[in-house]
Amino acid sequence: MSAIFGENLIFSQKNGHDVELVVFGDEFYARYETKDGYTVVYDTDRGQYCYAILLNGRFASSGAPTIKPVPAGIRRHFKESKDVRNEKFNQRYSKMMPNEPAVASNIARTIGANEGLLRGRRVSEGQVRGLTVLVEFADVSTNVTSEEVDELLNADNYTQNGNFCSVREYFQLVSSGKLHYSNFVVGPIKLSQNRDYYKSNLFIKEAMDIVVNDIGINLSEFDSKGEGIVDALNFMYAGRTVYEGDLWPHNHNINLNYGGVRTHFYMLTSLGRERVDLSIGTFCHENGHQLCRFPDIYDYGTRDGDFEKSRGMGRYCLMASGNHLNRGRTPAPVCAYLRHLVGWNEREILLNSPGSHEVHHGDYETIVKYETNNPNEYFLIENRTKIGLDSHLPDSGLAVYHCDTLGSNEWQGGTEDRHYQCGLLQADGHLDLENNRNYGDKGDLFAEVAELALSHDTVPSSRQWDGTDSGLMLSEISAPGEIIRFTVGQPTDVNLVTADVKADLPIPDYEAMGVSSEINIAEIGKVKAIKVGVDISHTYIGDLQVELEAPSGKIALLHDQESGHQDDLQKTYNSDAVTELADLTNEATEGTWKLNVRDMLRRDIGRLNCWSIEIEYESVDKIASGESMPNVVIPDINGEGVNSAISIEETGLVKDINVSVEISHTYIGDLVVELLSPSGQRAIMHSRSGDGKNDLRMSYDLSSAPALETMLDQQIKGDWTLHVKDLAKYDEGVLEEWSIELTY
């Protein structure tokens, strides 16, 4: 299956020049529009594409070709009725897949009926040799040679035409060496009819008769299991891809028997006109069906009854529309879900216990999985940084897939009973793929997130399809790269401060002092990591020195007359990658941070537009304190005693406490001294001990007065009260002064 969602493609006309149309659909059903949105159909009588009209919910030709003005009364984006679309879809499906097992008429499309995979013979491991037949029509030939196709399919280190690799190398890479898929190329062979004839007449039997009977190919050479069945049969036809009828690239089955060996699954796609047209994307996609029985990971728009298509996994999987990336030259890898289903992974990492983890890009043999209480439902994590096969993705970062082998990518609704087989949890929560808005965009993947990124109450959430909490929590996700680190479980507290300033400062030419711009940070702590963003307009950035100055005066040189004649310096510097910034770790965060910019050479000038700073820091203990000198008499044998309060303005929770008292008294065994927190919590520090000793001049802490432990984690803000009572006759005293010191 090769689906097209709104791509501009070139189509030939029997009577007229080629026309550019926008295509929506697949080999079962498709709709075509002009670039300005008017639906068209191919008028066989005129041999041209003409504007469509609707008759009883069905397209018909208006007779007006697209080179003419739009006829009156025709509106943009005509669609046939739901019933007509379903009728045409099912007619095509029944014609092209007559040998599927007897199941409901449209089951085996995007649902994996075989534990997530399509039914049928699978050859996804070992040495597999396919037969590829190059086909020319009576009226269309190609300049592409069999040698050039052989290189496309089989070569080592293949990079012709900008392809990432050959087809053989692609499957060897994504299968972690488990599938060695090569192809024997035969042809081109010449068919008897013109190309248009084969839009409605499948050419497979005619081509195979020539291959076996005329050329003498022995089909048993392509049966790795010795079962009398051809493993893989591929047809590549001359000319550009025809997105119509039986020439639309597809993968289906046909039962032809030659000398006791029969055909089964086959793949059909275009060869192109010149070598520059050769690309691996569609060939890999269709062989994903043929060899591995991968289902399509997008929506055909029929099984859920709404006939509204959705994008499924978009560009993020070969088996969605990822085969089209970089014009088919750098197809997306097979996603972790499908690799898991065919057993291409050697290692499985479970995330069901809290901890820190890392995922490596391109580690296709490892599956990172979070299991739910339903054996068919789980989450997978994958590093999809824009490198390697992922270079042309719409976004870069950590991918989270919600998987259910009993689901279907027809079911975009996301309900308990009808939901995707494999869905990308789009980090921005927009559900663009489900709502058919795009193939993927920036914000789909989890980029750098310091705090909680995913849980039961985030958007998107990690809830199971029945709405219950799966328990999966992700946080502290690092920036995209070869390695992405993240935390599973309750996130640790992260202290982060960010600030920016629009400096708008001209940079003096060839002046050692340069310019400085300041950002004041109030948070108190020690630097753990630091990131600085710089935006400078300049006509020759090789003149510039840029440095960050910490409040202590320590300097980190960020840019030192580098990059020569390039214009403008717009860059983010991260302590993970820049040694000079890493040297600022453990610096105090509080104070004035400066960006200093100097132009060290003559002639070119510039401006510091703006800059920003982000600091992750480790909290340091802070102290709040107060003292009071009430000099108040303590009444003798009086249970109410005296009180003295110290007001604390700071906010925080008590981590440590120290209280000092100065009481003059002739018999301290009469005294009880206690501390009351702002919330009313009490701690007795002295209780009639010391007998006949004079004066109580003492400092109390957690070790000398264990009762003070009740004050830990109390809010420090408010009035702290010292309460002193004399509970026996004769001796008297004075509460002279006292103080409190709170660490928070």
N, C-alpha and C positions, 0 to 999 in steps of 0.2 A: 504494500500500500504506500502510495506517495501522495500526500495531501498538499494542496496549495491553498493558502488563505490570503487572498488579496495581493498576489504578486503580479507584476507587469511582465507579460511574456509576448513573444512574437509568433504570429500565426500566418500561414500561407493561405492564399485564395486562388482558386482556379482561374478566375477572371479578375485580376487586379493585383495591385502591389501587396506586399506583406503588411499586416495590420498589427498594431500593438494593443493588446487587451488585458484587462485585469481579471484574474481567474480566482474562483472560489469553489473548491471541491476536490474530488478524487476520481478514480476510474469508474466508480459506481454512479456518481451523480455530480455534475458540475454546472456552474453558472458563469457567464462571461459578460463583462461590462466594458464599455469604452472608458478611456481615462477620465472622462468627465461624468461617469456614473450611469450611463444609459445601457440597459441590458440589451444584448444582441444574441442572435442565433445564426447558424450557418444555413443560408438559403441554397439548397442544392440545385434548384432550377437556375438561379442567377450565378452560382459559383462564387458567391461573395457573402461576407458577414453583413447582416441587415439588422436594423433596429427591431426589437421584439415588441409584439403586442400580446395581450392576454385574452384568450378565448376560453371561457368556462374553466378558468384557473390554470390553463395550459399555454405555454409559449407557442406563438406562431410568428412567421416573418411578416413584417409590414411591407416588404418589397423595397424599402428604402435603404440602400447601402450606407455604410458609415461615413463615406466621403460626402454624402448629401446632408442638407439640414435635417434636424430632428423633426419628424412629422408632428403636426399639432395633436395634442391630447396625450402624448407619450411622456410619462414622468420617469424620473430617475429611480434606479434600484428596484425594478420590477422583480417579483419572485412568484414562482408557481405556487399553487395551493399545497398545503401539507399532504393531502391525499395523493396528488399527482407526483410530488417529489418521492413519497414512499413507494408508489407504484413503479416509478422508473428505477429507483434504487434496487428494489427487490428483483425486478426483471434482469438487471445487469448482474446482480449478485448470483442469482440462480444460474444464469448462463455461464458465468466465469468460474463458479465453484460447485460443479455438479457432483463431485465425488466426496464431499465432506460427510462424516458420519451423520446418521439420521438424528438430528436434534432440531430444536426450534429453528425456524427459517433464518434467523439472523443472530444466532448466539455467538458463533466463533468469529467475532470481528475484533472488538477491542477488549473483550473479556477473555481471560486465560482460563479455558475450561479444564485444563490439565494442570492442577495445582499452580495456577497463575499463568501457565504457558498455553499456547494453542495446541489443539489435538494434532496428531500426525507424527510421522517418522522424524526423529531428531538425530542429527549428526553434529553435535556441538563440541566434540573432543576428538583428539587424535589426528591422524593424517587423512585429510579429505581432499579429493581431487575432483574439481568440477569441470564441466564441458561448457565452453563459451563459444557461441556461434555468431559470427558477424554477418549481417544481412543487408543487402541492397535491394531497392525496389526497381521496377522496370524503368521508372522515370527519375529516380534519385540514387546517386552514387555517392561515394565518400572518398576522400583523399587519405583517410586514416588507415594505416596498415595494420596487419595482424601483429607485426613485431612491436608496434607502438602500444597496442592493447595488451600484449603479453607483458610488457614492462609495467603498465598501469596496474595489472593484476598481480604480478609475481615478483617484481624486481626488489633487490635490496637497496636501501638508502634512496628510495625513489622520491624525487622532488620536482619532476617535470611539471610545467605549467602552474607552479605554485602549490601543488598537492603536498600535503603533510607527509604522506607515505604511500606505499602501494596498498592494495586491498589485502594482500597476504600479511603485510606488516601490521596493518590496522587490527585484524582479528588476532594476530599473535600477541599484540600489545594489550588489548583490552581483555583478552582471555588469560593473561599472565602465562602465556606459553602453552596453554592447554589445547588450543585449536590451531592446527597448521593447515591452512586452506589455500591450495594452489589451483590454477585453472589451465587447461589445455585449450588453446585458441585455434579455431578453424574458420576459414573464410577469408574475405567476404564471399558469400554465395548470392546469386541473383535470383530474385523471385519473379514470377510470371506477370504480376499485375502492377499497376501504378499504386503509389502510396495511399491515395484516398480510398482505394478499394479495401485496404486492410484496416481502416478505421472501424469497419463493421464486419470484417471477416478475419478471424484470428489466423495468423500465418504459421503457427507453430508446427502443424502436421506437414505442411508443404515444405517447410525448412528442414524438418527432421528426415523426411523422405530423401531429400538431396544429401544430407549429411551421412546417413547410413547407407543408402542404396547406391548413390553416385560416387561419393568420396570414400566410402568404405570404413567409416569410424566404427570401432568395436565398443559398444556401450558398456560391456562388462568391466572395462578399465576404469570406470567411474562409479563402481559399486564397492565401497570400502568395507561393507559388512558382509558381502557375499550373499545378499538376499535377493538378487535379481532385480534390484531397483537402483536407478541412477540417483546418486547422492544430491547432485546440484546441476541444474541445467539453466544456462543463462543465454539470453538473446539480446544483442545490441544492434539496433537498426540504423541505417544511414540517415544523416540529416539531423537537424535540431529536434529536440524533444517535442512530440505532438501530444498535447494535453487534451486528447479527444478519443472517445471510444476505446477500441481494443489496442490502440497505440499508446494510451496513457500508461506510464511506467507502473508495473504491478507485479505481484507475486501470487500465483494460484497453482492449480494442479491440472494435469491432463494425463490420461492413461493411454499411452501408445506402446505397443509391444513389438520389439524387434529382436528376433532370435532368442526369445526367452528372457530378455531383459526389458523391463518396462520403465517408462518415464513416470514421474509422480509430480513433485513440485517443480515449478519453473519460475524464472524471473525474466522480465522483459523491460528494457529501457533503451534510451537512444545512444548512438555512437558519436554523433556529431558530424561536422563536415570536415574539420581539420583537427590536427593533433591538439591544438590549443583548447578545443572543446572538451577534452577528456578530463573527467573528475571522478573521484571515488565515492562521493557521498551517497547517491541513490543506489549504486551497486551494493554498497555495504548495507544500506537500510533494507533493501529487498532480500538480500542474503541473510539478514538477521531473522526474517520470517522463514526463509527456505531451509536454512541449516539448523537454527536454534529454536524455531517455533515461537519466537518472541511475538507478543501481540503488539498492535499499534497502541501507543500511549497518548492518544488523543481521541476526540469525539467525532464519530461520523454523523451524528445528529439524527439517529432514528431509534435506537433501542430504548431510549428513555421516554419515547412518545411525544417529545416536544419539537423534534426536528430542528432544534437550535444547537448549532455546533459550538464546541468550546475547544480551547487550544491544548488541553491536557497538560503535558510537561513542556510544551513550547519548544524552545531551542535547546533545552537542557538535556535532551536524550536523543540518541541516534534514531530511536523508534518513535519519536514524536516528529518534530520538524527540524531536529538538529542536523539532519543530513544536508540541509541547504546552507549551512554556515560557510562563509567565505566562498560563495557560489559553488558549493559542493566539494571544495578542495580541502577543507579542514572540518570534516564532520565531527559533531560532538561524540564523546565516548558513549558506549552503552552504559546507562545509569546503573548505580549500585544495586537497585532493586532487581533488574533483570539479570545482572551478573550473578546475583545471589541465587536466583531461581534455577539457573543452569549449572550451578556448582563450580563456578570459575574462581571462587575465593578459597584460599588455603587457610586463612586465619579469620576468626570471628572475635571481635572485642565487644563484650556486653557492657552496657552503661547503666545497669540497674542498681549499682551501688555508688554512693557519692564519691567524688574524686576529681582529679585533674587529668585531662587527656590531651592528646595531640593527634592530628590527622595529617598525613603527608599527601601532597598532590601527586596524582598518577599512581598511587599504591593500589592498583586494581585488584590485587589478590587479597586485600583486607576488607572485611565488612565490619562497620561500626554500627551496632544495633542496640535499640532499647525495646525490650519485650513488654507487651501488655498481658493482661489475664486472658486474652483471646489468642489462641495459637496462630490464627490466620492474620492477626492485626499487629503491626509493630511500626517502629520508626527507624529510619536509617540516616546516618550522618555522613557527609562526604565533602571533601575539600574541592571546591570548584573555582579556584583562583584562575585568572585569565592568563594561563600559560599552557604550553603543550597543545593537546587536542582541545583545550578549553579557551584558546587564545581569542576566539571570536564570539564568545558568549555575550549576551546583553549585560551581564553583571558579573561581579567577582566576589567570592567570599565562601562562607560555609552554607552548604545546602542541607536542609532537613526535609526528608520525604516521609509522608504518612502513607503506609502501605497496608493493603488488605487483599490477599490473593483471591478473595471472593467478590471483590469489587469490580468495577468496570469504568474505563475512562469515557464511556458514554454518559455516565451519571455525574454531571457537574453540580448537582444540587447540594451535595454534602449532608444528606440526611442519614439517619441511622441505617435505613434499608437500602438507600441508593446513594452511593458515593464512589469516588475514584478508586481504581485499583492501586495507582501510585500517583500521589499528588504532591507537588512542591508547596511547602508552607512558605508563602511569599512574605518575606520579613516586613514589608511595608503594610501588610494586611489589606491590600487593595483588591485581591482576587481577580486580577486582570486576566489570568489564563482561563479561569472558570467562566468569566463573562465575555470571552472572545474579543478582548480589547487589543491585545497584542501578543506577540510570540514570547514575551519576556522583556523586562526593562530594568533600569537601575533601581535598586530597592528590593529586588526579589530575594537576594541572598543576604545572609547575616554578615555584615562587615564588622569592623571593630566595635565592640559593645562592652563597656566596662562594668555595667550593672546587669541586672536580670534581663535576659533577652527573650526567654520562652518559658511559659508555665501554664497552669490551668486557667489563669485569669488575664493573660496577655492577649494582644491581637497581633498576629494569629496566636492561637492557643495550642497546647499539646493535649487537649482533651481527646478521648476516644470518640469514635463515631456515634456512640450511644450517649454522648454528653458527659460521661463520668471522667473524673480526673485520672489520667494515665500515670501521673507521678513524675513525668519527665520535666526537669528544670535545667535550663542552660543559662550560663552567665559567663562573664569575663572572657568573651570571645576576642581573640587577638586579630590583628589586621590580616587581610589576605596575603598569601605568600606560599612558599614551598611547604611550610608547616603552619597550620592554624591550631592554636591551643584554646581550650575551653574548659569550663568547670561544670560538672554535673551535680545536681543537688542544690541545697540551700546556698545561695551565693555568700561569699565572705564580704564583709564591709569594705568598700573601696572609697577612699578619700580622693576626690577629684575636684580640681578648681580650674576653671577656664576663664579667659579674659581676652579681649581684643580691643584695638584702638585704631581709629581712622586717623593716621598721622598727617597725611597730606603735606609732607615736608620736602622742599627742593633740596637736592643733594649738591652741595657746592663742588665745582669742578676742580680737581687737583688741589684739594685742601685736606691736610692731615687731620684736622679736627672733625671733619664730616658733620653728621647730624646724629642726634640721639632722640629716641622716643621712649617714654616710660609707661609701665603698667604697674600699679600698686596691688599687691596681694596681701589680704588681711589674714588669711588662714595660717595657722601655726602648725608646723610639722617639719619633717625632713623629706627631701625629694627622693622618690623611688623611680620615677620615669618622667620624662619631659618631652614635649612636642612643640615645635615652633613653626608657624606658618608665616611666610614672607611674601609680600606683593610689591615689587619695585618695577617701575617703568624706567628703562634705560636703553640707550642705543648701542651700548657696547659693554656687556656685563663683565667682560674680562678686565675692566678697570676697577671693579668693586671689591671691597672687603666688607664683610658683614659679620658681626659678632654679637653674642648674647652675653650680657653682664648680669651676674647674680647680685642680690643685695649685699653680699659680702665683698663684692668687687672682683670675684673670680670670673675669668673670661672663657667663653667657648667660641672658637672661630668657626663660623658656619660656612662661609664662602670666601675664598682667597684668590681673587683674580682668575677664576676658572671660566671655561666655556668660551673664551675668546670673543669673537665678533657677534655672538648671539644677542638678540634683543630681549629685554625684560627678564626679570628673575621672579618667577612665581613658583614657589617650592615649599614643601613641608619637610622639616628636619625632625627625625625621631631618635631618641637616645638609644633605641634598640639597634640602630644602624650607624649612627654617627658617634664615633669615639669621643670627640670633644664634648658633645652633650652628655654622654654617659659619665664623663668626669665630674659633672655637676650633681650626681646623686649624693645624697646625704647633706647637701647644702640646705640651709634654712629656707623655708618657703616664704616666710613673712618679710615684707619689705618691698623695695622698688626694684623691679627688673627692667633692664634697659636693652634696647636694640640699637647698636651703634653701626652706622653705615658711612663708609669713606670711599671717595673716588680718587684712586691713586695715580691716574694718568690724565693728560690733557685732552681737550676737544669735546668728548661726548659727555652729555649731561643726562640727569634723570631725576626721579622723584620717588620717595618712599610713600607709597599709597596707604598701606595699612599692614598690620601684623597681628598675630595672635599667639597666645601661649596656653598650653594645657599641661598641668602638673598633677601627676598622681603622687600622693605623699603619704607618709606614715605619721600618724598622730604622735605628738609628744605630750607628756603630761603637763597640764597647766595647774597653776595654784591660785586659789582665791583665799584671801585672808582678811581678818578684821580684829580689832581690839577694842576693849571698853574699860574705862576706869570709873566705875560707879561710886566707889568709896562709900558704900552703904552699910549701915549697922545691921547685923544679923540678929533678929529678935530671939531671946532665950526661950527655950522650951515652947516653940511655936511651929506647928505643923505646916503653916503656909509658907514660912520662910521668906526669902527675897528672890527676885528675878532680875536678870540683866540680859538684854538682847543685843545681838550684833547682826546687822543686815548685810546680806551678800547679794550683789547685783548680777554676778555672772550666772550663766546657765550651763548645766552639765550634771553628770552623775558622779557621786562620790566614789573615788578609787582608793583613797587613803585619807586619814584624819589625824590631827594632832591638836590637843586642847591644853592650854597652860592656865593655871589659876594661882592667884596670889591672895591668900586669906590669912589675916592675923586673928589668932584665937588662942585662948589659954588651955584648951583641952579639946584637941581635934577628934577625940573619940566620941564627942557629942554630935558630929556633923555628918550629914548626907548631902552629896554633891552629884547632881545629875544634869545631863545635856538633853535638850529637846530639839529635834529637827523641825524645819518649817512645816512638815506634814504631821507633826505630833509624835513621831517616833521617839522613845525614851531610852537612855542608856545611863545607868548608875556607874559613876567612876570611883566614888569614895562612899563607903557605907560604914561609919562609926568604927573605923579601924584606927590604930595609932595610939589608943588609950590616952594617957595624960600628956602626950607631947604637945608642944606649943607650935602654932602656925602650920598652915597647909600651903606650901609653895612647891607645886608639882606640875610636871608635864605628862599628859596621858596620851598614849597611842594604842594601836591595836594589840600590841604585845603586853603592855602594862595594864591595859583596861580592856579585856576581851569583849566586854559588853558593847564597846563601840562598833563591833562588827555589824550590829543591827543598822548602822548608818550607811553601810556600803550600798551603792546603787540608789541612794536617796537623791532627789533633786536638790542641788546646792542653793538655788535661788530662793531668797526669802529670809525670814528672821530665825536665827539660831539663838536659843535661850539657855542660859545657865541658871539652874534652880538650886539654891543652897538653904538647908534647914538645920536648925539646932534643936535636938530632941531630948536634951537633958538640962537639969537646973544648974544654976550658980555661974557657969563660965559664959563669957560673951566674946563676940568677935566682929570683924569688919571684912566684907568683900571689897578688897581694894581695887583689883583689876583682873582681867582675864583676856585671853586671845584664842582665836581659832584659825587653823590653817587646813584648807581642804584641797586635796589633789583630785583632779578630775580629767 
